[in-house]
Each structure stands twice: as C-alpha cells, then as structure tokens.
C-alpha cells in the first residue's frame, strides 16, 4: 500500500538505517529505482573478507566499478551491479509500469533493472545498507550454465529493444 517497495530475501538483512537512507535518496534525486552497496555475510552472519573469497571479491569489484561509468544505468549494461533482488528499492509506480518481476529463476532482478532503464535512471547509494548471506543453498549457485544462459537471454532482449528503438528514431 506504500509508495515504495523493497523486497527482502529471506536469508538476508537490512542495515538498520536502510529504509530511511533509501527513501531519502529516492526523494532527493526524484528516483524510481535506488540500490546500495552490499556487504556479504556467511551463514553465521559474519562479514566475509573479499580477499579470502573470490566470489565476494568479484562482486565488490563490480560495485566499486560503478563510479567509472558515465551513468549508473550504463553500469547495469555490463553487470547486475545491485547484486540481488533484495537490494532493489523502487517506487510502486515503476513496479506497476514494468508489470513487476518476470519469471526468471536467476536473473529476474537484472531483467527488472534493464527494463527500468527505459523509464528511469537508477540511483546508487554508496553505503553498505544490504547484507547478502552466502551459503551452500544460494539460488545463483545452482547452475552457472543455466544462470549464464538466462543472463544472455535477458541482455539479448534488452539489445533487441534498443535496436528497435533506434530503428523507430531513424524512420522519423
């Protein structure tokens, strides 16, 4: 019933100030899509050292790289820089305009963000306000091959839509 939505994956946690910070960023930038940095924790809620875990290191580098892109939206064209569904904070209007999340097993969050790029520029809050729990049962670890195939499908659709939009502009 509220103006904003922030899913929370069942095994992850929010920093105590997350909702206040996300609302403030959305209002300050008049943004429909906001996400923050992520901290990665283990099954016992201890922070994972990025230099001791290659997955966490790669994800940390992906988020650190946002600053090197012309826009936050451009960063999404290479990677899911939000990292997880639970890190997405968005307006109900955006959710309704996109008809919510689509039925992807591994990349529904990245698909949502890429589709959102047609309507809004995401805002990145450079604070670790989301805690993602790594454990042996994370969905993304089920099948790297299936996750990669789904990611290719998501990006292919984005690029096809971009080419179609370019075609429409050229025809005008």
N, C-alpha and C positions, 0 to 999 in steps of 0.2 A: 504493500500500500504506500510505500515511501517513494521519494523522488530518485533514490539511488539504490543500486543492488551491488552487493559484494558477496559472491559465493565463498564458502569456506570448506575446503576439502576436509573430510572427517578426521584425518590424522595430522593436520597442520594447525598452526596457531597464528593469531594476530598479535603484533606488538600492542601494548596497552593503549598507545596513542594513535593507532592506525586509522580508525574511523574519523576521528577529529582531523587528522592531517590530510586524509583523502578528500573529505568534504571541503576543507579549506582550499586545497589545490584546485579542486573542480570549480569552486566559486571564483577563486582568484583569476583563473585562466578561462573561465566560461567553457569548461571542458566537459565533454560527454564520456570520455574514457581516460582513466587515470590508473597508473600502476606504480609500484615502488620497487626498491631493491629488495632482495631476498636474502635471508640467512638460511643456511642449510643445517639441519639438526639430525641427529641419529635417533634410533628407536627409544633411547633413554632421555631425549631432549637436550643432549649436549651438542654444542656447536661443533661442526665438522671443519677441521683445518683444511682449507683449499689446497695447501701444499702437500697434504697427505692423501688426498682423494682426487683422482683425475677428473671424475665427473663434476665435482664441485668446482674445481679449478676452471674447467671449460665453461661452466655456467657463469661463474664470477667474471671471467674474461668477456663473455658475451654481454653481460650487463654493463661492465666497465666501458665497453666499446660504444655504447650509445652516444657518448659525448663526441665521438669522432664522425658522426653522421650529420648531414645537413639538417635533418629533422628527425624527431623521434619516429615518425612514420617510416622514414627511409630505413631505420634500423630494423624494423619489422620485416622488411623485404628480404633480409638475409637470414634472420633467426626469430624465433619466438622470444624476444627479449623480456617479456613478462614472466616467462618460465612455467607458469601454471595457472589454471583457471581461477584458483583462489586469490591470486594476486591482481585480478581484474576488478576494478571499481568503476561502475558505469551508470549512466542515467537510465531510468526506466524507459524514457523516450527512445534512446538508442537501442536498447534491448528489443523494444516493440518494433522499431523500424527495420531491424535485421531479422525479425521473427525468431529471436533467441539463438541458442546454440544449435548447430546442426548435428546430425547423428554420426559423428566420427568417434572412434574409440581412443585415438592417441592425440589428435591434433585439433579437437573442437575449439580449444582456446585460441590457437594461432589462426584458424579459419575465421573465428569471430573477429579477431583483431584486423585481419586483412580486409574483411568485408567492411569493417568500421572505417577503414582508411578512406573509403569512397565518400564518407559522410563527415568525418571529423579528424582532427589531428590529436593523437594521444599526448598525454602529459605524463612525464616521468618524475616521480618524487625520489630524489637521490638520498633516501634514507632506508635502512633495512626494517621495513614495517610488516613483513610477512615472513613466517618461518615454515619452511618446507621440510617435511620429515622424510629422510631417505631410509628405506628398509627393504627387505627382500621381496616385498609384495607390491612395490610401486607399479602402477599400470604401464608406465613407459618402459619398464624393464622386461615386459612380457615377450616382445618380439621386435628386435631392432629392424628386421626386414619389413614387417608389416607397418611399423611406425614410419619408416622411410618411404614406403610406397604411398601411404596415406598423405605424408607431407608433400610428396611430388604431386599428388592429385590436387591438394589444396592450392599449391603455388601455380600449377598449370591453369586452374580455373581463374585465379587472380590475373594472370598474364593474358588469358583469352579475353577477359572482360576489359582489360586495359587496351588491348588491340582493337576490340570492338568500339570502345570509346574514341580511340584515335581515328578509326575509320569514319565514325559519325562526324567528328570535327572536320575531317578532310572533305567530307561530302557537302559541308555547309558553304 
